[in-house]
Amino acid sequence: MIQRLWFALGVFTLLGVSISAQAQKDRFQQKVKYEMDVKMDVVTNQYTGTQKLHYTNNSPDTLNRAFYHLYYNAFQPNSMMDVRSRTIADPDRRVRDRILNLQADEIGILEVKSLKMNGKAVDFVHEETILEVDLSEPIAPGETVVFDMEFFGQVPLQVRRAGRDNAEGIRYSMSQWYPKMAAYDVRGWHANPYIGREFYGNFGDFDVKITIDKDYLLGGTGYLQNANQIGKGYEDAGVKVPNTSGKTLTWHFTAPNVHDFMWAADPNYILEKKQMPNGPMVHLLYVKNEKTEENWSKLMQYTIDAIEYCSENFGKYPYEQYSVIQGGDGGMEYPMATLITGHRNLRSLVGVTVHELIHSWYYGVLGFNESSEPWLDEGFTTWGTSVVMDAVFEKDPNFTHNGSYRSYFRLAGAGYEEPLTTHGDHYNLNSAYGPATYNKGAVFVEQMSYVIGKENFDKALLRLWNDFQYKHPNGNDVVRVFENVSGLELDWYYDYFIASTKTIDYGVKTVEADGSSTKITLERVGMMPMPLDVVVTYQDGSQELIYMPLVIQRGSKPEEAGMPKRVATQKWPWTNYTTEVKVARPLSEIKSVEIDPSMRMADVNRENNKLEVSVEMEKK
């Protein structure tokens, strides 16, 4: 008997260890360490480089193949990006057929000339924007290998995000410029061709040397290691920069714990910088002229104010530097920096800077997968943009997120909405992708505060930051954080609002006298169930709130500040399309009944949300 007991305990213990190991198996991070040395020819717009990549396989899987992104090859006639841009029903106006019409010296090229793993040559094939690599030996779990590479690039004429000589005359916007190891996670390799959307990469450390004409000023991801040799305004105050002989300078940058590396260069850039007392050094790099001077002179303080707000409310910004750089074709985020076009009015300039800055939290440090779940990064960032602009630029007298909600409502009624689980490159229309990932994504975030309560929501934002920095959380991880903080079950919210296109539509059907009380009949018209805040306004101006949580959420949100006093809680099963609520006051005392006056619930038809009590109702 005792032997059997010990055997059972042993089996139970081993089973527990196995379950624990399995749980840990699902959360791993591949580690990369890049060392690159690049030489840029500003006459031919071509560059050569060497790359040493230390790659650590922290997965439980043995790897027999590897994949690198070669993004610049998308900017060639008849590439997948070109074909997609010319055949989609609503092409991006910035692209259209521009790639097809590039000349030989204007196309993008990124070629790997040689590649070795641990000193042994490996076989590889260029498949347009992906390098397919057959490893000379498998990479075992826990093993670190070293890849040595020689590569060649030609900077494309700026079409989308990256390239040379953009519309504002900036010489080099160098994003997606180097062979980048594809991400590997619990879903396997993410060797997605570059079609024009977003990016996903491994966290790691970068050590990058860039040799370029000495007239150029550079900025971007990372900390400049040889500022006192370079000068250009980067050097410490009072330090004399030695005279440089020759035609080039070598810039040396390091960047810890990032998943990409961007740089920009122009001979006419000026550098403005300011150290925040409890934050990063902020850099502005732009070409000063009549189109930039006035508004860019005001941008520094707005950027600082935004960083302070985000650090306090979303999580402390972890790097020692942030750079806003004129370049690119609009606004695009990168670790520790952004590229934005600079010929803008002040609101537009601040708005795009704030938006790209907020990406530093969700794309940059949390590391949402922008490709397969673009709604996470763009949704949280779009939501945050409205919040931060309201705080640091101009107060919105109306509902702060009204623009996102209206955009989502238009999409929901258009007939071509797709679930937010759609991969970013695979939306049928650009006009479906933008309102979905940016605006419906933002609605998901704000509506979450309605579902779980504002106080829980604010706590969960910081919990998300503290728990998932540098871990690439997915949509399920995010929902689980909100569940853990609120104590509510929220899988239904994800399943309906993210994984489907079902919409919310509730209405106040009738308000009727019921003796000395009043009977309110509510109806669910739409296919998506939601908890309801039902506000009763009385003739004397006072208000009361009846809270109606869904049975499937398994609990209630706490009362919220700024809302009427909650006088009743009544659960509503999602299977029931109508329900009745009793108010212990006569109909004659009631002025109106309204569902969600806060407007945080994304009800696609608000016309039936409020019912005013009329004289005719009272007579009945």
For each residue, the residues with C-beta under 8 A, 3 or more apart:
1: 4 5
2: 5 6
3: 6 7
4: 1 7 8
5: 1 2 8 9
6: 2 3 9 10
7: 3 4 10 11
8: 4 5 11 12
9: 5 6 12 13
10: 6 7 13 14
11: 7 8 14 15
12: 8 9 15 16
13: 9 10 16 17
14: 10 11 17 18
15: 11 12 18 19
16: 12 13 19 20
17: 13 14 20 21
18: 14 15 21 22
19: 15 16 22 23
20: 16 17 23 24
21: 17 18 24 25
22: 18 19 25 26
23: 19 20 26 27
24: 20 21 27
25: 21 22 28 60
26: 22 23 186
27: 23 24 186 471
28: 25 58 59 60 185 186
29: 58 202 203 470 471 472
30: 55 56 57 58 59 183 184 185 202
31: 54 55 56 58 144 202 203 204
32: 53 54 55 56 181 202 203 204 205
33: 53 54 55 204 205 206 207
34: 51 52 53 178 204 205 206 207 208 261
35: 51 52 53 207 208
36: 49 50 51 52 178 206 207 208 209
37: 49 50 208 209 211
38: 47 48 49 178 208 209 210 211
39: 47 48 49 211 212
40: 46 47 172 210 211 212 213 265
41: 44 45 46 47
42: 45 171 212 213 216
43:
44: 41 105 154
45: 41 42 105 154 155 164
46: 40 41 109 152 153 154 155
47: 38 39 40 41 152 153 154 155
48: 38 39 150 151 152 153
49: 36 37 38 39 150 151 152 153 178
50: 36 37 148 149 150 151
51: 34 35 36 147 148 149 150 151 178 179
52: 34 35 36 146 147 148 149
53: 32 33 34 35 146 147 148 149 181
54: 31 32 33 144 145 146
55: 30 31 32 33 66 139 144 145 146 147 181
56: 30 31 32 142 143 144
57: 30 61 63 139 140 141 142 143 144 145 184
58: 28 29 30 31 141 142
59: 28 30 63 141 184 185
60: 25 28 141
61: 57 141
62: 138 139 140 141
63: 57 59 66 135 138 139 184
64: 134 135 138
65: 132 133 134 135 189
66: 55 63 133 135 139 147 181 182
67: 130 131 132 133 181 182 189 191
68: 112 130 131 133 179 180 181 182
69: 129 130 131 176 179 180 181 182 191 194
70: 73 110 111 112 126 128 129 130 131 179
71: 74 108 110 129 162 176 177 180 194
72: 75 108 109 110 153 154 155 156 162 176 177
73: 70 76 79 108 109 110 126 128 129 194
74: 71 79 80 81 82 99 108 128 129 193 194 195 196
75: 72 79 81 99 102 107 108 156 157 159 160 163
76: 73 79 82 99 102 107 108 109
77: 82 99 100 101 102 107
78: 82 83 100
79: 73 74 75 76 82 83 99 128 129
80: 74 83 84 128 129 193 194 195
81: 74 75 84 85 95 99 129 160 193 194 195 196
82: 74 76 77 78 79 85 86 97 99 100
83: 78 79 80 86 87
84: 80 81 87 88 195 196
85: 81 82 88 91 92 95 96 97 98 99 196
86: 82 83 91 96 97 100
87: 83 84
88: 84 85 91 429 430
89: 428 429
90: 429 430 431
91: 85 86 88 95 96 430
92: 85 95 96 160 196 430
93: 96
94: 98 159 160 329 330
95: 81 85 91 92 98 99 159 160 196
96: 85 86 91 92 93
97: 82 85 86 100 101
98: 85 94 95 101 102 159
99: 74 75 76 77 79 81 82 85 95 102 159
100: 77 78 82 86 97
101: 77 97 98
102: 75 76 77 98 99 106 107 156 157 159
103: 106 107
104: 107
105: 44 45 154
106: 102 103 156 157
107: 75 76 77 102 103 104 154 156
108: 71 72 73 74 75 76 153 154 155 156 162 163
109: 46 72 73 76 152 153 154
110: 70 71 72 73 151 152 153 177 178 179
111: 70 126 151 152 153
112: 68 70 115 124 126 131 149 150 151 179
113: 149 150 151 152
114: 121 148 149 150
115: 112 121 122 124 133 147 148 149
116: 119 120 121 122 147 148 149
117: 120 122 135 136 137 145 146 147
118: 136 137 145 146
119: 116 146 148
120: 116 117 136 137
121: 114 115 116 136
122: 115 116 117 133 134 135 136
123: 133 134
124: 112 115 131 132 133 134
125: 131 132
126: 70 73 111 112 131
127: 130 131 132
128: 70 73 74 79 80 193
129: 69 70 71 73 74 79 80 81 193 194
130: 67 68 69 70 127 182 191 193
131: 67 68 69 70 112 124 125 126 127 179
132: 65 67 124 125 127 191
133: 65 66 67 68 115 122 123 124
134: 64 65 122 123 124
135: 63 64 65 66 117 122 138 139
136: 117 118 120 121 122
137: 117 118 120
138: 62 63 64 135
139: 55 57 62 63 66 135 143 145
140: 57 62 143
141: 57 58 59 60 61 62
142: 56 57 58
143: 56 57 139 140
144: 31 54 55 56 57
145: 54 55 57 117 118 139
146: 52 53 54 55 117 118 119
147: 51 52 53 55 66 115 116 117 181
148: 50 51 52 53 114 115 116 119
149: 50 51 52 53 112 113 114 115 116 179
150: 48 49 50 51 112 113 114
151: 48 49 50 51 110 111 112 113 178 179
152: 46 47 48 49 109 110 111 113
153: 46 47 48 49 72 108 109 110 111 177 178
154: 44 45 46 47 72 105 107 108 109
155: 45 46 47 72 108 162 163 164 172 174 177
156: 72 75 102 106 107 108 159 162 163 164
157: 75 102 106 163 164 165
158: 162 163 164 165 166 167 173 328 329
159: 75 94 95 98 99 102 156 163 329
160: 75 81 92 94 95 163 196 329
161: 173 175 176 328 329 332 339
162: 71 72 108 155 156 158 173 174 175 176 177 328
163: 75 108 155 156 157 158 159 160 166 173
164: 45 155 156 157 158 171 172 173
165: 157 158 169 170 171
166: 158 163 169 170 173 327 328 329 341
167: 158 329 341
168: 287 326 341 342 343
169: 165 166 287
170: 165 166 173 264 266 287 326 327
171: 42 164 165 216 265 266 267
172: 40 155 164 216 263 264 265 266 327
173: 158 161 162 163 164 166 170 264 327 328 339
174: 155 162 177 220 262 263 264 265
175: 161 162 260 262 328 332 334 339
176: 69 71 72 161 162 180 194 199
177: 71 72 110 153 155 162 174 262 263
178: 34 36 38 49 51 110 151 153 261
179: 51 68 69 70 110 112 131 149 151
180: 68 69 71 176 201 260
181: 32 53 55 66 67 68 69 147 201 202
182: 66 67 68 69 130 189 190 191 192 201
183: 30 189 190 200 201 202 369 472
184: 30 57 59 63 188 189 190 202
185: 28 30 59 188 190 472
186: 26 27 28
187: 190
188: 184 185
189: 65 67 182 183 184
190: 182 183 184 185 187 200 369 371 372
191: 67 69 130 132 182
192: 182 195 200 371 423 425
193: 74 80 81 128 129 130 425
194: 69 71 73 74 80 81 129 176
195: 74 80 81 84 192 425
196: 74 81 84 85 92 95 160 425
197: 370 371 374 424 425 433
198: 370 371 374 377 424
199: 176 260 370 371
200: 183 190 192 259 369 370 371 372 472
201: 180 181 182 183 259 260
202: 29 30 31 32 181 183 184 259
203: 29 31 32 257 258 259 367 470
204: 31 32 33 34 257 258 259
205: 32 33 34 254 255 256 257 258
206: 33 34 36 221 222 253 254 255 258 261
207: 33 34 35 36 252 253 254
208: 34 35 36 37 38 222 252 253 254 255 261 263
209: 36 37 38 250 251 252 253
210: 38 40 218 250 251 253 263
211: 37 38 39 40 248 249 250 251
212: 39 40 42 216 218 248 249 251 265
213: 40 42 216 247 248 249 267
214: 244 246 247 248 249
215: 267
216: 42 171 172 212 213 249 265 266 267 269
217: 232 233 265 266 267 269 270 271 285
218: 210 212 232 251 263 264 265
219: 263 264 269 271 283 285 323 325 337
220: 174 253 261 262 263 264 323 325 334 336 337
221: 206 253 255 258 260 261 262 263 334 335 336 337
222: 206 208 253 254 255 258 261 321 336
223: 253 254 255 320 321
224: 227 230 234 251 252 253
225: 252 253 254
226: 229 230 250 251 252
227: 224 230 231 234 235 236
228: 231 235 236 239 241
229: 226 241 242 244 249
230: 224 226 227 234 235 241 249 251
231: 227 228 234 235 241
232: 217 218 235 271
233: 217 270 271 273
234: 224 227 230 231 271
235: 227 228 230 231 232 239 241
236: 227 228 239
237:
238:
239: 228 235 236
240:
241: 228 229 230 231 235
242: 229
243:
244: 214 229 249
245:
246: 214
247: 213 214
248: 211 212 213 214
249: 211 212 213 214 216 229 230 244
250: 209 210 211 226
251: 209 210 211 212 218 224 226 230
252: 207 208 209 224 225 226
253: 206 207 208 209 210 220 221 222 223 224 225 261 263
254: 205 206 207 208 222 223 225
255: 205 206 208 221 222 223 258 261 335 336
256: 205
257: 203 204 205 470
258: 203 204 205 206 221 222 255 261 335 336 364
259: 200 201 202 203 204 335 367
260: 175 180 199 201 221 334 335
261: 34 178 206 208 220 221 222 253 255 258 334 335
262: 174 175 177 220 221 334 335 337 339
263: 172 174 177 208 210 218 219 220 221 253
264: 170 172 173 174 218 219 220 269 285 325 326 327 339
265: 40 171 172 174 212 216 217 218 269
266: 170 171 172 216 217 269 285 287 326 327
267: 171 213 215 216 217
268: 287
269: 216 217 219 264 265 266 285 286 287 326
270: 217 233 285 286 287 288
271: 217 219 232 233 234 283 284 285
272: 283 284 285 300
273: 233 281 282 283 284
274: 281 282 300 304
275: 281 282
276: 279 280 281 282 304 307 308
277:
278:
279: 276 282 304 307 308 311 317
280: 276 307 317 319 320 321 322
281: 273 274 275 276 320 321 322
282: 273 274 275 276 279 300 303 304 307 321 322 323 324
283: 219 271 272 273 321 322 323 324 325
284: 271 272 273 296 299 300 303 323 324 325
285: 217 219 264 266 269 270 271 272 323 324 325 326
286: 269 270 292 296 325 326 342
287: 168 169 170 266 268 269 270 292 326 342
288: 270 292 293 296
289: 292 293
290: 293
291: 342 343
292: 286 287 288 289 295 296 326 342 343
293: 288 289 290 296 297
294: 297 298
295: 292 298 299 344 345 346 349
296: 284 286 288 292 293 299 342 349
297: 293 294 300
298: 294 295 301 302 346
299: 284 295 296 302 303 324 349 350 353
300: 272 274 282 284 297 303 304
301: 298 304 305
302: 298 299 305 306 350 353 354 392 393
303: 282 284 299 300 306 307 322 324 353 357
304: 274 276 279 282 300 301 307 308
305: 301 302 308 309 392
306: 302 303 309 310 353 354 357 358 388 392
307: 276 279 280 282 303 304 310 311 317 322 357
308: 276 279 304 305 311 312
309: 305 306 312 313 388 391 392
310: 306 307 313 314 315 317 357 358 360 361 384 388
311: 279 307 308 314 315 316 317
312: 308 309
313: 309 310 387 458 461 462
314: 310 311 358 361 384 461 462 465
315: 310 311 361 365 461 462 465 466 469
316: 311
317: 279 280 307 310 311 322 360 361
318: 365 469
319: 280 322 335 336
320: 223 280 281
321: 222 223 280 281 282 283 336
322: 280 281 282 283 303 307 317 319 336 337 357 360
323: 219 220 282 283 284 285 336 337 338
324: 282 283 284 285 299 303 337 338 340 353 356 357
325: 219 220 264 283 284 285 286 337 338 339 340
326: 168 170 264 266 269 285 286 287 292 339 340 341 342
327: 166 170 172 173 264 266 339 340 341
328: 158 161 162 166 173 175 331 332 339 340 341
329: 94 158 159 160 161 166 167 332 341
330: 94 340 341 352
331: 328 338 339 340 341 352 353 355 356
332: 161 175 328 329 338 339 340 356
333: 338 356 359 360 363 364
334: 175 220 221 260 261 262 337 338 339 364
335: 221 255 258 259 260 261 262 319 360 364
336: 220 221 222 255 258 319 321 322 323 360 364
337: 219 220 221 262 322 323 324 325 334
338: 323 324 325 331 332 333 334 353 356 357 359
339: 161 173 175 262 264 325 326 327 328 331 332 334
340: 324 325 326 327 328 330 331 332 349 352 353 356
341: 166 167 168 326 327 328 329 330 331 344 352
342: 168 286 287 291 292 296 326 349
343: 168 291 292
344: 295 341 348 349 352
345: 295 348 349
346: 295 298 349 350
347: 350 351 393 394
348: 344 345 351 352
349: 295 296 299 340 342 344 345 346 352 353
350: 299 302 346 347 353 354 389 393
351: 347 348 354 355 385 389 393
352: 330 331 340 341 344 348 349 355 356
353: 299 302 303 306 324 331 338 340 349 350 356 357
354: 302 306 350 351 357 358 385 388 389 392 393
355: 331 351 352 358 359 381 382 385
356: 324 331 332 333 338 340 352 353 359 360
357: 303 306 307 310 322 324 338 353 354 360
358: 306 310 314 354 355 361 362 380 381 384 385 388
359: 333 338 355 356 362 363 364 377 381
360: 310 317 322 333 335 336 356 357 363 364 365
361: 310 314 315 317 358 364 365 366 380 381 384 465
362: 358 359 365 366 368 376 377 380 381 384
363: 333 359 360 366 367 368 370 377 381
364: 258 333 334 335 336 359 360 361 367
365: 315 318 360 361 362 465 469 470
366: 361 362 363 464 465 468 469 470 471 472 473
367: 203 259 363 364 470 471 472 473
368: 362 363 373 376 377 380 472 473 474
369: 183 190 200 372 373 376 472 474
370: 197 198 199 200 363 373 374 377 378 424
371: 190 192 197 198 199 200 374 423 424 425
372: 190 200 369 423 424
373: 368 369 370 376 377 420 421 474 475
374: 197 198 370 371 377 378 424 433 437 441
375: 378 379 420 436 437 440 441 444 475 498
376: 362 368 369 373 379 380 441 474 475 478
377: 198 359 362 363 368 370 373 374 380 381
378: 370 374 375 381 382 437 438 441
379: 375 376 382 383 437 438 440 441 442 443 444 445
380: 358 361 362 368 376 377 383 384 441 442 445
381: 355 358 359 361 362 363 377 378 384 385
382: 355 378 379 385 386 404 438 439 441 442
383: 379 380 386 387 401 404 441 442 445 446
384: 310 314 358 361 362 380 381 387 388
385: 351 354 355 358 381 382 388 389
386: 382 383 389 390 396 400 401 403 404 442
387: 313 383 384 390 391 400
388: 306 309 310 354 358 384 385 391 392
389: 350 351 354 385 386 392 393 394 396
390: 386 387 393 394 395 396 400
391: 309 387 388
392: 302 305 306 309 354 388 389
393: 302 347 350 351 354 389 390
394: 347 389 390
395: 390
396: 386 389 390 399 400 402
397:
398: 402
399: 396 402 405 599
400: 386 387 390 396
401: 383 386 404 405 442 443 446
402: 396 398 399 405 406 599
403: 386 406 407 439
404: 382 383 386 401 407 408 438 439 440 442 443 446
405: 399 401 402 408 409 439 443 599 602
406: 402 403 409 410
407: 403 404 410 411 435 438 439 440
408: 404 405 411 412 435 439 440 443 602
409: 405 406 412 413 602 604
410: 406 407 413 414 435
411: 407 408 414 416 417 432 435 436 439 440
412: 408 409 417 501 503 604
413: 409 410 604
414: 410 411 417 431 432
415:
416: 411 428 429 431 432
417: 411 412 414 432 436 501
418: 422 427 428 432 436 501
419: 422 498 499 500 501
420: 373 375 436 437 440 441 444 497 498 499
421: 373 475 498 499
422: 418 419 426 427 436
423: 192 371 372 426
424: 197 198 370 371 372 374 427 433 437
425: 192 193 195 196 197 371
426: 422 423
427: 418 422 424 430 432 433 436
428: 89 416 418 432
429: 88 89 90 416 432 433
430: 88 90 91 92 427 433 434
431: 90 414 416 434 435
432: 411 414 416 417 418 427 428 429 435 436
433: 197 374 424 427 429 430 436 437
434: 430 431 437 438 439
435: 407 408 410 411 431 432 438 439 440
436: 375 411 417 418 420 422 427 432 433 439 440 441
437: 374 375 378 379 420 424 433 434 440 441
438: 378 379 382 404 407 434 435 441 442
439: 382 403 404 405 407 408 411 434 435 436 442 443
440: 375 379 404 407 408 411 420 435 436 437 443 444 497
441: 374 375 376 378 379 380 382 383 420 436 437 438 444 445
442: 379 380 382 383 386 401 404 438 439 445 446
443: 379 401 404 405 408 439 440 446 447 602
444: 375 379 420 440 441 447 448 497 498
445: 379 380 383 441 442 448 449
446: 383 401 404 442 443 449 450 600
447: 443 444 450 451 497 600 601 602
448: 444 445 451 452 457 460 482 493
449: 445 446 452 453 454 457 600
450: 446 447 533 596 598 600 601
451: 447 448 488 490 493 530 531 553 557
452: 448 449 456 457 460 482 485 486 488 490 557
453: 449 456 457 486 557 558 559 560
454: 449 457 458 560 561
455: 458 459 558 560 561
456: 452 453 459 460 482 485 486 557 558
457: 448 449 452 453 454 460 461 482
458: 313 454 455 461 462
459: 455 456 462 463 485
460: 448 452 456 457 463 464 481 482 484 485 486
461: 313 314 315 457 458 464 465
462: 313 314 315 458 459 465 466
463: 459 460 466 467 481 484 485
464: 366 460 461 467 468 473 478 481
465: 314 315 361 365 366 461 462 468 469
466: 315 462 463 469
467: 463 464 471 481
468: 366 464 465 471 473 477 481
469: 315 318 365 366 465 466
470: 29 203 257 365 366 367
471: 27 29 366 367 467 468
472: 29 183 185 200 366 367 368 369
473: 366 367 368 464 468 477 478 481
474: 368 369 373 376 477 478
475: 373 375 376 421 478 479 494 498
476: 479 480 494
477: 468 473 474 480 481
478: 376 464 473 474 475 481 482
479: 475 476 482 483 490 491 493 494
480: 476 477 483 484
481: 460 463 464 467 468 473 477 478 484 485
482: 448 452 456 457 460 478 479 485 486 488 490
483: 479 480 486 487 488 489 490
484: 460 463 480 481 487
485: 452 456 459 460 463 481 482
486: 452 453 456 460 482 483 490 555 557
487: 483 484 555
488: 451 452 482 483 553 554 555 556 557
489: 483 492 552 553 554 555
490: 451 452 479 482 483 486 493 494 553
491: 479 494 495
492: 489 495 496 529 550 552 553 574
493: 448 451 479 490 496 497
494: 475 476 479 490 491 497 498 499
495: 491 492 498 499 500
496: 492 493 499 500 502 528 529
497: 420 440 444 447 493 494 500 528 602
498: 375 419 420 421 444 475 494 495
499: 419 420 421 494 495 496
500: 419 495 496 497 528
501: 412 417 418 419
502: 496 526 527 528
503: 412 526 527 528 602 604
504: 526 528 530 601 602 603 604
505: 524 525 526 603 604 605 608
506: 522 523 524 525 526 530 532 595 596 601 603 608 609
507: 522 523 525 595 605 608 609
508: 511 520 521 522 534 593 594 595 608 609 610 611
509: 521 522 523 578
510: 519 520 521 611
511: 508 518 519 520 521 587 590 593 611 613 617
512: 518 519 520 521 587 617 620
513: 518 519 586 587 617 618 620
514: 517 518 519 582
515:
516: 584 586
517: 514 582 583 584 585 586
518: 511 512 513 514 582 583 585 586 587 590
519: 510 511 512 513 514 580 581 582 583
520: 508 510 511 512 534 536 580 581 582 583 593
521: 508 509 510 511 512 578 579 580 581
522: 506 507 508 509 532 534 548 578 579 580 581 595
523: 506 507 509 577 578
524: 505 506 529 576 577 578
525: 505 506 507 605 608
526: 502 503 504 505 506 603 604 605
527: 502 503
528: 496 497 500 502 503 504
529: 492 496 524 550 552 572 574
530: 451 504 506 550 601
531: 451 547 548 549 550 553 557 572
532: 506 522 547 548 572 595 596 601
533: 450 545 547 548 563 595 596 597 598 601
534: 508 520 522 545 546 547 548 581 593 594 595
535: 543 544 545 546 564 593 594 595 597
536: 520 543 544 545 546 583 590 592 593
537: 541 542 543 590 591 592 593 594
538: 541 542 543 544 585 589 590 591
539: 588 589 590 591
540: 589
541: 537 538
542: 537 538
543: 535 536 537 538 564 565
544: 535 536 538 564 565 566 567 583
545: 533 534 535 536 563 564 565 566 567
546: 534 535 536 566 567 568 569 570 581 583
547: 531 532 533 534 556 557 566 568 569 570
548: 522 531 532 533 534 569 570 571 572 579 581
549: 531 553 555 556 557 569 571 572
550: 492 529 530 531 553 571 572 573 574
551: 554 571 572 573 574
552: 489 492 529 574
553: 451 488 489 490 492 531 549 550
554: 488 489 551
555: 486 487 488 489 549
556: 488 547 549 569
557: 451 452 453 456 486 488 531 547 549 560
558: 453 455 456
559: 453 563 565 566
560: 453 454 455 557 563
561: 454 455
562:
563: 533 545 559 560 566 598
564: 535 543 544 545
565: 543 544 545 559
566: 544 545 546 547 559 563 569
567: 544 545 546
568: 546 547 581
569: 546 547 548 549 556 566
570: 546 547 548 579 581
571: 548 549 550 551
572: 529 531 532 548 549 550 551 576 579
573: 550 551 576
574: 492 529 550 551 552
575:
576: 524 572 573 579
577: 523 524
578: 509 521 522 523 524
579: 521 522 548 570 572 576
580: 519 520 521 522
581: 519 520 521 522 534 546 548 568 570
582: 514 517 518 519 520
583: 517 518 519 520 536 544 546 590
584: 516 517
585: 517 518 538 589 590
586: 513 516 517 518 589 590
587: 511 512 513 518 590 613 617 618
588: 539 618
589: 538 539 540 585 586
590: 511 518 536 537 538 539 583 585 586 587 593 613
591: 537 538 539 612 613
592: 536 537 610 611 612 613
593: 508 511 520 534 535 536 537 590 610 611 613
594: 508 534 535 537 597 609 610 611
595: 506 507 508 522 532 533 534 535 601 603 609 610
596: 450 506 532 533 599 600 601 603 609
597: 533 535 594 610
598: 450 533 563 601
599: 399 402 405 596 606
600: 446 447 449 450 596
601: 447 450 504 506 530 532 533 595 596 598
602: 405 408 409 443 447 497 503 504
603: 504 505 506 526 595 596 606 609
604: 409 412 413 503 504 505 526
605: 505 507 525 526 608 609
606: 599 603 609 610
607:
608: 505 506 507 508 525 605 611
609: 506 507 508 594 595 596 603 605 606
610: 508 592 593 594 595 597 606
611: 508 510 511 592 593 594 608
612: 591 592
613: 511 587 590 591 592 593 617 618
614: 617 618
615: 618 619
616: 619 620
617: 511 512 513 587 613 614 620
618: 513 587 588 613 614 615
619: 615 616
620: 512 513 616 617
